[in-house]
């Protein structure tokens, strides 16, 4: 089977913001082939969520092409408060971070509030404090119950509401803040498909979110963001507890030694592939295109590396929230993916642990489809499990056509590598469902008459339902 269009395995995630949230821009992004739209809740409101979800669904229905929506909740973080203008720090300058407003003590040292009362108890003298994505590097030189005094190790300017990193420190903050809970309630009501959980430190963080979503009646899948040392240390338990992982390289690149970041990225990708979990590579993939119409050579190589590692998805952040070239950034993603994917080794994922007999049958289906050549795999699912496993097996060159009659599962299937989902009513007769699916693929030019497809389905034998793998030729 040779689809008339290039079949892209790697998925594309785009973050919505001022540059892309208009109906016209959303239509252009969906038409361009974006698979998932991300809502960054760090600076968003519940009202915006309701409005933007309705807008996305409206545009999708009009175009006849649907996308998944991922809410990225803010999570536990330490931030500075508001300051008047900018505080100019030279090397050796002192600055105080206070857990509550205090009057100046006359020594001229500026004092900035922080949103975490436990900060003085979490740091030790000599502790390195990183502010504003690591642009400011400070060292703790004194502290008491309500403030810490830091010495600037690098020059810079401190503005309002800047993020604070404490590398190696396990901060005693809740995994879900009150804002997160309010945002999630609004998102579930509006119909989000995926939730990205920030600063995941341990599997219990994921379990808490899953319980909260369950209480809201939501089956949204959980994407755990690995962006601090505790998350790296506990990656295996976090991956098993999660539905997917995001390698959030912004904060992660601050929390660990920068030269270790590529190694940790590879380790996370391999660990996800072993567990059959989708993995997203995020942050700074096309940072220069916020202001430039063309990527740097280093960015091209960085994206190519993510494709060669066979990450499930690559993500744009600032490039499409406030960037000047959001659509061009998507095209750069697509062009690089199209060039690199055909050069990747087509061996199946040998690391994955297939624990269920049906999952092992899927490996046989992937082998058969690859050996047939110009073939594809058709799978019917109501939970998404079969399609997620097939994507994790990484049968390069083989489209995975996943049919479901559950609308949210349909959109959630836009995340795993190589899966092309379709929403279709199932017949009571499994044979009729297969025929309907093959007719749909032929009608939509996904396959041609005479093509051979591997079909995973249930059959009825002596009043028992049996899992089967079939070879079907399109009429």
N, C-alpha and C positions, 0 to 999 in steps of 0.2 A: 504493500500500500504506500502510495506516495501522495501525501496531502499537497494540495496546490499551493499552500503557503508554508513558509518555514515554521517548523514546530519548535517553539522555545520551551526548554525544560525549566530554566531558572526563572523564578517569579520576581516581579518588580513591585516594591512598596513605596508609596509616595506620601509624604506628610503634608496635610493641608494647612494653609495659613493665609495671610493677607494676599499673597501673590497668586493663590490658586483656589480660593474658596467661592468664587463667583460661579453661577451656573454655567457660564460660557467656558471657564477654565476647567471645571469639573468634566464637562462634556469632552473637551479636548484631551484631557488625561485619560478618560475611559476609552475614547476612540483610539488613542495611541497605544492601548494595550496594557495599561496599568492594572494589576491584579488586586491590590489591597490599598485602601486609603487609611492613613493613620491620623488619629486625632490626638495631638499632644496636649494633655490637660494641665501642664505646668502653668499655663497662663490663660486657660480657657474656663468658661462658665457652663453651668448646667443648661442655661437657656440656649447657648450657642450649640451645644450638643444636639438638642432637640431640633433646632433649626437646620443644622448642617446635615443631620441624618435624613430628614425629610427631603432636603434638596438633592442629596446623593441618590436616594431611592427614586425620586421623580425623574432625574436625568437618566438613570439606568433603565427604567421602564420605557422611557421614550426612545432610547437608543436600542433597546433589546439586548444589551450587554450588561451584565451585573458584576459588581465588585464587592469584596468583603470590606468591612469596616473594623479597624482595630483601635480601641481606646487605650492610650498609653497613660496610665495614672501616675500622678506625681510621686507618690511613695514617700518614705521617710528621708528627709534631707535637712541639712543645716544650712541656713541662709542668714546673711547679714540683713539688718534693717535698713531703713531709709537714711540717707545722708544728704546734706546740703551740697550740691555740686559733686565735685570729686575730691578725694583725699589723696594728696601727692605724697608718695613714700619714696625716699631714697634708701640706698643700702645703709643699714644701721638705724633707720628711723624706728621709733616705737609706736605701737598702736594697741589699744585695749579693746577686747571683745567682752561685752557685758551682757549678762542674762536678764538684767533689768536696768532701766534708765537710772543713771547716777549723775550727780552734779560734778562738774570739773573739779579736780583736786588742786588745781593751780600749777601743776607741773607741765602743762601745755600738751600733754599726750592726748591725741584724739581718742574718743570712745565711741564705738559702734555697737549697737545692740545686735544680739543673735536670737534666733527663735527657739533655741534648745537650752532649757534651764540646766540640764545635766552636763553641759560642756566642761566646766571646770573640773568636775569629777572624772571625766573621761580621759583627760590629757595629763601628761607628766612633763616636768621640766625637761627641756631639750627636744620635746616633741615637734615634729615638722607639721606645719599647718599650711595647706594649699588653698588659695582663694581664687575664684573666677577662672575655673578650668585650668588651674595651675599657673596662671600668668603671674600671680603673686606668691612667692615662697617665703614663709615666715617660720620663726622658731620661738617656742614658748620659753620665756625667761623668768616669769613670775606668775603667781595665781593666788586667788583666795576663793571664797565660797561663791562669789557672784561674778568674777571676771578673770580673764587671763590677759597677761601682757605679752606681746609678741615683738620680736625684732625682725625687721625686713631683711631678707637675704638677697632679694632681687628688687630692683626699682620698678615702680609702676603706679597706677592710679586706681583707687578703690571707689566704685560707685555703689548705688543702692541695690539691695537684694541680690547680692552675689553669693554663689554657691561655695560652701566650705567643704573640703575633703580632709579627712584625717587618716592617711594611709596606715593600714595595719591595725586600726583601732576598731573594736566591735562596739558600735554606738548603740546604746540601749534605747532605741526608738521603736515604736510599734510599726509593723509592716504595712498596716493600713491606717492612714490618717482620717480625720473627720471629713476633710475635703474629698479624699478618695472615696469614702463611703457615699457621700452625696453625689459625686460624679458618676459612680457606678450605678446608683439607683436611677439616675437620669438616663444613663447609657442603656441600661437594660430595658427601660420603658420605651426607649427610642428604637431598640433593635440592634445593638452592637453584636458582632460575631466573634471577636477576639478581644482579650484584655492583656495588655502588656504590663507586667508588675515590675516596678523599678526597685533597684537595690536589693535584690533577693539575696539573702544571706544563708538561708537553710531551708530544708524541705517544708518545715512547719509554716514558713511564710506562705508557701503555695497552698498548703492545706487550709490555712485560714481564709485565703481568698476564695478557694473553691467552696468552702462552707458558706461564706457570705453570698456568693453568687447563687448557690443552691437555695438559700433562704429567699432570694429574690425570684426564684423560679427560672433562673437563666442556665443555659447549657453552653454559654460562651467558652471557647477554649482559652487556656491560659498560656501566655508567652512569658517566660521568666527571663528578665534582663540580668545578665551577669556583668556587673560593673564595679565590683570591689573585691578585695582579697578574700573575704570570707566566702563569697560566692564561688570564687575559683577553687578554694580549698574543698568546698562541699559540692563541687559541680556534679558528681555522679548521683548523689541522692536528690539534688535539685532536678536534674534531667529526668530521673525516673518519676518524680512527682508531677512534672510539668507536661503540657501538651506540645510545647515547642520552646526553643531557646533563642534569645537575641544576644549576640555578642556586641554589647553596647560599648564601643571602643572609646567614646569620649571620656567618661569618668573612669573606665577601666584603665585607659592609658595614663591617667593621673595616679590611680591607686597602686599600680605596679610599676616596676622599672620599665621605661619606654622601650628598651631594646628587647624586653621579654614579651612584648605585646604580640608579635607575629607567632611566637611559639605557643602562647596561651590560646590565640585564635585557632590555630591548627589543632591543639589538644581538645578544645571545645567542639570543633567540627567533628573530629574523629569519635569523641565520646557520644555525641548526638547520633551519629551514624550507627554506632554499635547498639544503641537503644532504640533505633528507628524513630527518632524524634526530629522533626524539621528544625533547621537552624538558619537564623537570619544574620547577615553581616551588616552592621549599621555604623554610621557616623563617619563623616569626613571623606566619603568615597569620591565625591566630586565637589569638595569645599571651594575650590577656586572658581567654580562655575556660578557661585553666588553673584559674582561680578564679571565673570569672563565668559564669552560665548564658546570657548574651547577648553577642554580639560588639560591638565598638565600630563606629561609623559609618566610621571610617578603615579598619578591617579589611574591612568589607563592600566598600568602594571598591577596596581593594587586590586582593581576590579577583576582583572584577568586571573589573578591568584585566587580570588574567592570563587570564580567559576571553575577553575581547575580543581580546587578543593571540593567542588560539588556541593556548595552551600545551596540550600533550598531557595533562598531569596536574598536580594540585595536591596538596600533601603536608602532613600533620599530624605534628608531632614531640612536643614537651612536652605539647601538648594531650591526647594520648592515651597517653603513657607514664606520667605522674604526675598528669595533670589530673583535676579533679573532675567534668568534664562531657564525657567522650570521645564518647559516642553523640550527644549534643547537637551537638558540633562537626561530626560527620559530617553530621548533618541540616542544619546551617547551610550547609556546602559544597553539598549537594544542592539546597537551596532557591535559593541564589544562582546556581548553574549553570543550573537550570531557568528562572530568570527572565532571565538574560543571554544564554544561547546563541541563542534565537530572534531576538534583536535584532542579531546579528553579521552583517555582510555575507556573502552566500553565494557570492561569487566564489571560484573555485578558486585555490589557491596558485600564483601566477605566477612565484614566485622559484625553485622547485625545478628542479634540473638533471636532466632525464630523459635518461640516457645510453644506455639500452637500448631497442630497438624495442618490446619487450613492455611496458616501463614507459610508453611513449608511448601504447600501446593502452589502458592503464589510464586515462589522462586522458580518452580518448574515452568510456570506460565511465562515468566520473564525470559528464561532460557529459550523456550520454544519460539517466542515472538522474535527474539533477536536472531535466532538461527534461520527462521523463515525469511527474514529480511523484508523490508517494506510492509511490515505488519503492525499490529497494534493490539492492545489488551482492552477488552470490554469487561467492566465489573459493575455489579449492582449492589448498592449499599444503602442502609438507612442510618448507620452509625458513623460511617466514614472510615472505619477500621481497615477494611480491605484496601481501599485506595491509599491510605497513609502508609501501609506496609509496602505496597507496590512502589510508591514513590521512594521510600527509604531503600529499596533494593537497587535503585539507580539503573534501570535498563535503558542506557543511552540509545537514542535513535528510535525508541518505541513509545508512541503516544499511549497514555493511560486514560482511556475514556471511562469516566466514572459517572454512572447514572444513579440518581437518587430521587425520591419523591418527597424529601424533607427539605424545605427551603433553606433553613439555616445551615444544615449540613452541606448543601450545595455550595453556599458561599464559603464555608470553612474549608472546602476542598480546593479553594483557590490558593492555599498556602503551600502544600507539599509539592516537591520537585516533580515535574513531568506530568502532573495530573490535570486533565481537562474535564471539568465537571459539567453535567447537564441535568437540568431539572425536568423530570418526566413522570407522569402518572404510571404506576405499575398495574398490570393486569393481574387478575386472579390466576390466570394461566401463565406459568413461567415462560412457555414457548412463545406466547404472543408478546410478552415483554421483550424477549430477545429480538423478535422480528421488528417490533416497533423501534427498538434502539438501532438496529442495523439500518432500517429505513431512514431514521433521523440522520445518522452519520452520512449516508449517501446523499440525502437531500441537501444537507448543509456543506457538501463537498469536503468532508473529513476523510472520506474513502471513496473508492471507485468500484464499479462492477468488476467482479473477479478477484477482489482483494481477499486475502485470508486474515481472519482475526481470531485471536484466542479469547474465548468467552468464559468467564468465571460466574457460575450461577448455581442455583439449587434445582434439583430435579426430584420428582415424586416417584418413588419406587416401592411397590408393595405397601402403600400407605405410610411410607417413611420418607422424610426429606433428607436428601443426600447431597453433599457438596460435590460439584463436578467441574472439570475443566474440559471445554469443548473447542473443537476447531471448526469455525464456520467460514464459508465463502459468501461474500456479498453477492446477491442476485444481480 
